[in-house]
Amino acid sequence: MPDKRDRTPPLLRAFGLLERVAAADGAATLQDLAAGAGLPKPTVYRMLAMLESAGLVTREPDGRRIGAGPRLLRFALDVQLSASAHAPRHAILNRLATELGETVNLTMLDGSEVVYLDRVEAEWPLRMTLQPGSHVPLHCTASGKLLLALLPATRRRRIVAELPLPRYTEHTLATRKALGAELAAIRRDGYATDNEEYLAGLVCVAVPVMTSAGRNVACVAVHAPVARMTLARALEHVPALKRAATALGATFGDTKR
């Protein structure tokens, strides 16, 4: 009797490979993908070649490991920005902004930058406006440093080694040594801060958004002008941020396979 997998349409097999590439902690090997999919290596090799030509996957420089390609990353971002995903998350952010009385946002990693998925502005005249889809740097924002700190070590080191470190304020961490020390502290503490590192006069605190499988997929953060909220005061909001992060994590579902 033929194996049930043999009757799976090729399109669904290719989609299954994309799911495994997207869920991997870093780039995956051909052997890992073939074993996980239960398919012969030559079959997986041909499918990956097709997906690579379409920009859906990309090969590491050594040619042995496969990661998500630019087209797949853009597709994932478009899904997260879609109306169906937006509504429940926006409701959670609204409640958090009301509780804290300050601007809150939901962000995730997009290549070597942070992208805003959603944002609820505080009802104050002095505020910074960033629309969903806006990008900010990794090395000098609370969300960026947190997302970077929680990446698998190999991927984190590669990004840090290649990341430009422009200085935005006198507080910006503009050396790899300083950034590395900060990332280690973030992994220890479980939250990240921006102490006027991106914009002078603005402070921020971010905590990770995890799926029920324990995978970090995003960050939720609060920020405000330092004249209205000191960094010490912002840190008092960490418990509320963590409660919101738990609720937000449920909206992403299990992404770990």
C-alpha positions as CSV (number, residue, x, y, z in Angstrom):
1,M,0.0,0.0,0.0
2,P,1.5,3.4,-0.9
3,D,2.5,5.7,1.9
4,K,-0.1,8.4,2.7
5,R,2.5,11.1,2.2
6,D,2.9,10.0,-1.5
7,R,-0.7,11.3,-2.1
8,T,0.0,14.7,-0.6
9,P,-0.1,17.3,-3.4
10,P,3.3,18.8,-4.3
11,L,2.1,22.3,-3.4
12,L,1.3,21.2,0.2
13,R,4.6,19.4,0.5
14,A,6.4,22.6,-0.5
15,F,4.2,24.6,2.0
16,G,5.2,22.0,4.7
17,L,8.8,22.7,4.0
18,L,8.3,26.4,4.3
19,E,6.6,25.9,7.7
20,R,9.6,23.9,8.9
21,V,12.1,26.6,7.6
22,A,10.0,29.3,9.3
23,A,9.8,27.4,12.6
24,A,13.5,26.5,12.8
25,D,15.7,28.2,15.4
26,G,18.0,29.6,12.8
27,A,18.8,28.1,9.5
28,A,18.0,24.4,8.9
29,T,20.0,21.7,7.1
30,L,18.8,19.7,4.2
31,Q,19.0,16.6,6.3
32,D,16.9,18.2,9.1
33,L,14.2,19.3,6.6
34,A,14.1,15.9,4.9
35,A,13.9,14.0,8.2
36,G,11.2,16.3,9.5
37,A,9.1,16.1,6.3
38,G,9.7,12.4,5.9
39,L,10.7,12.9,2.3
40,P,13.8,11.7,0.4
41,K,16.7,14.1,0.2
42,P,16.6,14.4,-3.6
43,T,12.9,15.4,-3.4
44,V,13.6,18.0,-0.8
45,Y,16.6,19.3,-2.7
46,R,14.5,19.9,-5.8
47,M,11.7,21.5,-3.8
48,L,14.1,23.8,-2.1
49,A,15.7,24.8,-5.4
50,M,12.2,25.8,-6.6
51,L,11.5,27.8,-3.4
52,E,14.9,29.5,-3.6
53,S,14.3,30.6,-7.1
54,A,11.0,32.2,-6.0
55,G,12.7,34.1,-3.1
56,L,10.9,32.0,-0.5
57,V,14.0,30.5,1.0
58,T,17.7,31.4,1.0
59,R,20.9,29.5,1.5
60,E,23.6,30.4,4.0
61,P,27.0,31.3,2.5
62,D,28.3,27.8,3.1
63,G,25.4,26.5,1.0
64,R,24.5,23.8,3.6
65,R,21.8,25.6,5.6
66,I,18.5,27.0,4.6
67,G,16.7,30.0,6.0
68,A,13.6,32.1,5.3
69,G,13.9,34.2,2.1
70,P,12.9,37.8,1.6
71,R,9.6,36.9,0.0
72,L,8.6,34.6,2.8
73,L,9.5,37.2,5.4
74,R,7.4,39.8,3.7
75,F,4.5,37.3,3.5
76,A,4.8,36.6,7.2
77,L,4.8,40.4,8.0
78,D,1.7,41.0,5.8
79,V,-0.1,38.2,7.6
80,Q,0.7,39.8,11.0
81,L,-0.4,43.2,9.8
82,S,-3.7,41.8,8.4
83,A,-7.1,42.9,9.8
84,S,-7.9,39.4,11.2
85,A,-4.8,39.4,13.3
86,H,-5.0,43.1,14.2
87,A,-8.4,43.2,16.0
88,P,-7.8,41.0,19.0
89,R,-4.2,42.4,19.6
90,H,-5.4,46.0,19.3
91,A,-8.0,45.3,22.0
92,I,-5.3,44.0,24.3
93,L,-3.1,47.1,23.6
94,N,-6.0,49.4,24.2
95,R,-6.6,47.9,27.6
96,L,-2.9,48.2,28.4
97,A,-2.7,51.8,27.3
98,T,-5.7,52.7,29.4
99,E,-4.2,51.0,32.4
100,L,-0.8,52.6,32.1
101,G,-1.9,56.0,30.7
102,E,1.0,55.9,28.2
103,T,1.7,54.9,24.6
104,V,2.1,51.1,24.1
105,N,3.2,49.2,21.0
106,L,3.6,45.7,19.6
107,T,6.7,45.0,17.5
108,M,8.5,42.1,15.9
109,L,11.8,41.4,14.1
110,D,11.9,42.2,10.4
111,G,15.3,41.3,9.0
112,S,17.8,43.6,10.8
113,E,15.2,46.1,12.0
114,V,12.2,46.3,14.3
115,V,8.8,46.7,12.6
116,Y,5.7,48.1,14.4
117,L,2.7,45.7,14.2
118,D,0.4,48.0,16.2
119,R,0.4,50.9,18.5
120,V,-2.0,52.7,20.8
121,E,-1.2,56.4,21.5
122,A,-1.6,58.0,24.9
123,E,-3.9,61.0,25.1
124,W,-1.1,63.5,25.7
125,P,0.0,66.4,23.5
126,L,3.6,65.4,23.7
127,R,4.1,62.1,22.0
128,M,5.9,60.3,19.1
129,T,3.8,58.9,16.3
130,L,4.8,55.7,14.4
131,Q,2.3,53.9,12.2
132,P,2.1,50.1,11.8
133,G,4.7,49.0,9.3
134,S,7.2,51.6,10.5
135,H,10.7,50.4,11.2
136,V,13.2,51.4,13.9
137,P,16.8,50.2,14.6
138,L,17.7,47.2,16.7
139,H,20.6,48.4,18.7
140,C,19.1,51.5,20.4
141,T,15.5,50.6,21.0
142,A,14.1,48.5,23.9
143,S,12.2,46.2,21.5
144,G,15.1,45.9,19.2
145,K,17.6,44.9,21.8
146,L,15.1,42.5,23.4
147,L,14.3,40.8,20.1
148,L,18.1,40.6,19.3
149,A,19.0,39.3,22.8
150,L,16.5,36.4,22.6
151,L,17.6,35.1,19.2
152,P,19.6,31.8,19.0
153,A,23.2,32.6,19.7
154,T,24.6,31.9,16.3
155,R,22.1,34.1,14.5
156,R,22.4,36.8,17.2
157,R,26.2,36.9,16.8
158,R,26.0,37.1,13.0
159,I,23.5,40.0,13.2
160,V,25.6,41.9,15.8
161,A,28.7,41.5,13.7
162,E,27.1,43.0,10.6
163,L,24.8,45.5,12.2
164,P,25.6,49.2,11.7
165,L,25.7,51.1,15.0
166,P,24.9,54.7,14.3
167,R,24.8,57.0,17.3
168,Y,21.4,58.7,17.7
169,T,22.0,60.3,21.1
170,E,24.8,60.5,23.6
171,H,23.3,57.4,25.3
172,T,23.3,55.2,22.2
173,L,25.3,51.9,22.5
174,A,27.6,52.5,19.5
175,T,30.1,49.7,20.1
176,R,29.7,45.9,19.7
177,K,31.2,45.3,23.1
178,A,28.7,47.6,24.9
179,L,25.8,46.1,22.9
180,G,27.0,42.6,23.7
181,A,27.1,43.3,27.4
182,E,23.6,44.9,27.2
183,L,22.2,41.9,25.4
184,A,23.6,39.5,28.1
185,A,21.9,41.6,30.8
186,I,18.6,41.5,28.9
187,R,18.7,37.7,28.7
188,R,19.3,37.7,32.4
189,D,16.6,40.2,33.3
190,G,13.9,39.2,30.8
191,Y,13.1,42.8,29.8
192,A,14.9,45.6,27.9
193,T,15.0,49.4,28.3
194,D,15.7,52.4,26.0
195,N,17.1,55.1,28.3
196,E,17.1,58.0,25.8
197,E,19.2,55.9,23.3
198,Y,17.1,56.4,20.2
199,L,15.5,59.8,20.9
200,A,16.7,62.2,23.5
201,G,14.1,62.7,26.2
202,L,12.2,59.4,25.5
203,V,12.4,56.2,27.6
204,C,10.9,52.8,26.9
205,V,10.6,49.3,28.5
206,A,9.8,46.2,26.5
207,V,9.0,42.6,27.5
208,P,8.8,39.5,25.2
209,V,5.7,38.1,23.7
210,M,5.9,34.3,23.8
211,T,3.8,31.6,22.3
212,S,2.5,28.8,24.5
213,A,5.3,26.7,23.1
214,G,7.8,29.1,24.6
215,R,9.0,30.8,21.4
216,N,9.6,34.6,21.4
217,V,7.7,36.1,18.4
218,A,7.2,39.8,19.3
219,C,7.6,42.4,22.0
220,V,5.2,44.7,23.8
221,A,6.5,48.0,25.1
222,V,5.5,51.2,26.8
223,H,7.3,54.5,26.2
224,A,6.9,58.1,27.2
225,P,8.8,61.4,27.4
226,V,11.2,61.3,30.4
227,A,9.6,64.6,31.6
228,R,6.4,62.6,32.2
229,M,7.7,59.1,33.1
230,T,11.2,58.4,34.4
231,L,12.9,55.1,33.5
232,A,12.4,54.0,37.1
233,R,8.7,54.6,36.8
234,A,8.6,52.8,33.5
235,L,10.1,49.7,35.1
236,E,7.2,49.6,37.5
237,H,5.0,48.8,34.5
238,V,6.8,45.5,33.8
239,P,4.2,43.3,35.6
240,A,1.4,44.9,33.5
241,L,3.4,44.5,30.4
242,K,4.0,40.8,31.1
243,R,0.3,40.3,31.7
244,A,-0.5,41.9,28.3
245,A,2.3,39.8,26.7
246,T,0.7,36.6,27.9
247,A,-2.6,37.6,26.3
248,L,-0.9,38.7,23.1
249,G,1.1,35.5,22.9
250,A,-2.2,33.5,22.7
251,T,-3.1,35.4,19.5
252,F,0.0,34.1,17.7
253,G,-0.7,30.4,18.5
254,D,2.0,27.7,18.5
255,T,4.7,28.3,15.9
256,K,7.0,25.7,17.2
257,R,6.9,22.3,15.4
